[in-house]
Amino acid sequence: MRRHLANVYRLIIKELRSFRSDPIMLALVAYSFTIAIYAAATGASTEATNLSVAIVDEDHSDLSRRIADGLTPPTFQPAVQIAATEIDPAMNSQRFIYVIEIPPKFQADILAGLQPTVQINIDATAAAQAFNGMTYIQNVILKYVAAFVAGREGGSGEPIKVVTHVKFNPNFKSSWFTGVMQIISNLTMITVMLTGAALIREREQGTVEHLLVMPVVPMEIMLAKIMANGLVVLGATGLSLLFVVQWWLQVPIAGSVLLFLAGSCIYVFTVASLGIALGTVAATMAQFGLLSIPVLLVMMLLSGSTTPLESMPVWLQYLMKTISPTPHFVIFAQDVLYRGADAAIVWPELLATAVIGGVYFVFALRRFRSVIFSG
């Protein structure tokens, strides 16, 4: 047992020295857990912010002016008055995302108890922002109409008062969500690339033959690659969470960072085993890159970090939770970092990740033996 541990330790040192001597990999890891996290969190936003809106006001009443004045920053840019004939050219040229048409006699019809129609034209090429902005516009119109009617009739205002309590992200800032999810995506990508590339590099450089004549077994080589690259990724993940997410992006962390890193150890073991498995399937670095792209894209896009799992078909949810560890780790990370969950709550997700990791490891070990030691 002591000899096996000593072999693994020496192989880990070899892997770390090999990684240290590769400036491209060092730069990739540094970029992926710093600038890439910040850029994705602040640049890719689905919030309704600074939306361009125009109004075709054919009523020119006090109520229509109130509605126009109610479309305020930062959600909307100042509303622009245009003519009805300008609607199609303006939207075709992408000048405005929304054009609101207020019909003639709008205020008079409201006071007469009729139900006039307000038309909202939407450029829905950016679907998420278009839907969110439409909801804001509808709320503004309904709010000002209700207040206007209540004031004219001497009422006390709206019949009920709705009080909303928003948990975990009170200001609906997408960067609070995107930053942590981007760490998970980059952790997955870098771990698979580092472990797979380490194996491919040794095969291409012929250093595998040196390992074949050493008193080591395949499991020791695999464990060393997983642990060495895992240490690098886990260190980068912890620093990124503390300095990029908490300090730079000002995202509050509700739960235990140590618990998150402990769960990350299990997840890194799983995706590193996947990386080695892919490295045994591919014969060259180019093949490994082409093979890993679709695998990583599917894992990340269908993990629940981009869209909720509940929005997917039920069969796809079960399939992803069965073959991929990423949905389990995303649920674990959100529960720990956002909701402050402890180990007693998240252990099923860690167990599922560990089981999938065990299957990946056994498959990778068999492939490793057949390809490296029999090829």
N, C-alpha and C positions, 0 to 999 in steps of 0.2 A: 504493500500500500504506500509506504514511504517513497519507494522508487517511482511509482506512478505519479505521485504528487510532485516529486522533484523534476520528473520529465515534463510535466505540464507547466511547472513554473519556468523552466528554461525555455520552453517553446513560447510561452507568453512573452518573455523578455525578447526573444528573437522577433516575434510579431510586432512588438512595440518599437523596436529599433528599425524594422523595415518600414513601419508607418512614419516614423520620425524622419526617415531619409527620403520621403516622397513629398516634395513641397506642394504638388498639385492637390494631393489628398488633404494635406494640412489646410491649404487655402479653401478647399471645398467645404470642409467641416466648419471652419471659422465663419465663412460666409453664410452657410446654411442655418446656423444657429444665432446669427446676429442680424445682419442687414436684411436677409431674406425674411426673417420673422417680422421685423419692423415694417418692411415694405408691404408684405401681404396683409398685415393687420391694419395699416393706415391707408393703403391704396385701394384694396378690394373691399368696397363697402356696398351693402345693400340697403343702407338707410335712405330715407327720403330727405335729401339735403340739396339746397340750392337748385330746386327744380324750376324750369322756365314755364311760365303760364301767361296766357293772353285771355282777354275778356272781350266778347262782343256784347256790348251793353246797348240793347235796343229799347230799354225802359227809361234810363237816365233818372232813376228815382233815388230817394234817400236810402231805401233798402238795398238796391243794387250797388250803390257806392259803399255801403257798409260791408257788403260781401267782398268787394274788391279790396277794401282796406284790411279785411281779415286774413288775407293771404300774405302772411308776414315771414320774414327771414327768421331763423336759418332754413326753414323747410322750403320756402319758395323765394324766388327772386321777385322784385317788385312787379306787380301785374301790369301788362302792357295792353292798352286799349287798341283794338284793331277793328276793321270793318268786316262784315260777313263775307265779302268777296275775297278777302285775304286769307281765309281759313286754310283752304287747300294748298295754295302756294307756300304759306308759312310752315305748314306741317310737312309738306314734301321736302322742303329745304332744311328741315330739322331745326328751325328757329325756336319752336316751342314743343314741349312734351304734352301740354294740356291747353286746350282752348275751351273756355266756358261761354256758352251762348245763353244770355238772359233775354227772354222774349219781351215784346211790347206789352204794356199794361200788367207787368208782373206784380208790382206792388198792389195795384188796384184789385187784381184777381185774388191775391192773398187775403186782402181785407174783405172781399165779398164772399169768402169761404170756399172759393174754387181751388182747384189743384193744378196750377200751371206747371209746365214742364221746363226744367233747366237741362240743357243738353251739355254733356261734357265729352269733348273729343280727345282721345288719348293716343299717343304714339307708344305702343306697347312693345317696341323692339327691345327695350330694357324692362323685362316683365316684372321683376321684383320691385324696382323703384316705381314703375307705372302703377302697380296695384296699391302700394303703400301710399303714394301721393293721391290716388283717386279716393282712398278712404279719408285722408285728411280733408280734401276738398268737400266731400259729402258732409263731413262733420261740421265744417265751417258754415256751409250753406244752411244746414238744418239748425245749427245753433243761432245764427243771426235771424233766421225767419221766426223761430220760436220766441226769441227775445223781443223781436219787433211786434209780433202779434200780442204777446203778453203785455207789453207796454201800452199798446193802443187800447186793449180791453181792460186795463186796470188790474190785470192779474199779478200774482206774486212771482211769476217766472215759470221755470220748468216744474212739472208736477212732482218729479223725484230728483234726488241728487245722487249721482253715481260716484262712489269713492273707489278708486282703483289702487291696489297695493301691488307693486311690481317687485318680485323677489329676485335676488342674485344679480340683476343688471338693471337698476332702477332708471337709468337714463337711456336704455335701449342702445347702448354703444356697441356696434358690431366688432370693434377692435378688442373688446373684452373677450369675445368668443373666438374671433379669428386667430388671435395671437397664440392661445394655448393649442387650438386645433392645428395650427401650422407647425408647432413644435412636434406634435404627434406625427404629422405627415413627413416632416423632415427626418425625424428619428427613424421612421420606417424605411424611408428611401436610403438614408446614409448607411444604416446597419446592413441592409441587403447588399448594397454596393460594395461596402468595405470587405465584408466576409467573402462574397463571391469573387471580387477582384483579387483578394489575397490568394485564393486558391488558383484562379486562372493564371495569375502572374507567376506562381511557382511552376505551374505546368509549362508555360511558355518559355521561361528562363531555364528550365531543366533542373531546378533545385529540388524537385520532388525526388529525384534519384538519390540525392544526399539523405533524405529522410528515410528512404527504403533500406539503407544499410545501417541506420541507427537503431538502437534497441528501444524503439517506440512502437506503440500500437495505434491503429487508426483512431480510436476514441480519444487518445491523448492529443493527437494532432487537431482533431475537430474541436475538442474542448478548449485548447489553447487559442485557436482562431476566434472562437466565440467569445471567450473571456477577454482576450486582449482588445479586440475591436469593440466589445461591449463596454469595457472600461472607458475607452475614448468617447464613445457616444453618450454614455451615462454622465460623464463629467461635463461634456458640452451641453447636455440637456439641463442639468442642474444649474449651471452658470447662466444659461439662456433664460430659464424660468425666473431666476432671482434678479438678474441685471437687465435683461431685455424686457420681459413681460412685467415684472413688478416695478422696477425702477424707471425704465425708459418709457414704457407704455402706460404706466400707472394703473395697472390692473390689480385689484385686490384679490388675494388668495385666501379663501375662507378655511381651507383644510390644511392638513399636514403635508408639507413638502417631502418630508422623510418617507411617509407612507406612499406618496406618489412615486418617489424614486425606487422604493422597494418593489412596488408593482411593475415599474419600468424594467427592473432586472429580469422578471419573468417574461415580459414582452420582448425584450431584447434577445433573450435566449431563443424565443420562438422564431422571430423574424431572421435572426442570424442563422438558425438551422435551415430556414427557407433559402437564404442566400447561398449557403453551401450546396444545398440540393440543386439550385439553379446553376451553380458553378460546375457541378458534375455533369449536368445535361449539356451545357455549352462547351464547345471545344476551344473557342478563342474568345478574347475580350470583346470583339465586335459582336459575336453571337450572344454573349452574355448580356451586353447592353440592349440588344434588340429583344431578347427574351424577357428581360426584367421590366422593360417599359410597360407592356400590357398588363403584366401581373401587378405591378405597383399601382397603375392607374385604376384598375378594378378594385384593388384593396382599399385605396384611399377615397375614391368617389363613392363607393358603396359601404363606407364604414360608419356613416352617421355623423361624420365631422363636417360634411358639406350640406347635406340635407338630412332631416330626421329619418331614422329607420322606419318610422310608422308611415311615411309617405311612399314607401316601396311596396310592391306586391308581397303578399304574405309568404308565398313560396320562396321569393328572393330573400326575404328577411331570414327565414330558416336556413336557407342555403349558405348565406354569408356567415351566419353565426356558427355554422357547422364546419366550414372549410377555412375560414379566415379568423385570425385572432384580433384583427383591428376593431371590429364592432364592440367586442368585449372590453378592449382597452380604452376605447373612446368613452363608453359608459362609465368605466372605472374612473377615468380622469375627470370627467364632468362631475361625478358624484363627490370625489375627494376635493378637487380644487375649487369648484363653484359652490357646492352645497355643504361642505365640511363633514362629509361622511367618514366614519371610522372603519376599521378592518372588519368588524362584525357585520357591516352592511354590504361591503363590496367583495367579500371573499368568494361568492359564486362566480363573479367575473374573472377573478384571478385564477380560480380552479379551472374554468373553461379554457383560459389562455394557456395554462400549464399543460392541460391534456392535449390541446392542439399542438403545442410545442413539442411534447413527447412524440407525437406521431411524425411531425416534421423531422425530428432528430433521428428517429429510427430509420426513416426513409433515406435521409441524407447520409447516414452512416453506411447503409447497405450500398448506396450508389457510390460512396467514397471508396469503399473497399473494392468494388467491382471495377471502377474506372481507374483508380490510382494504383492499386496494388495488383491488379490483374491485367491492366492495359499495357 
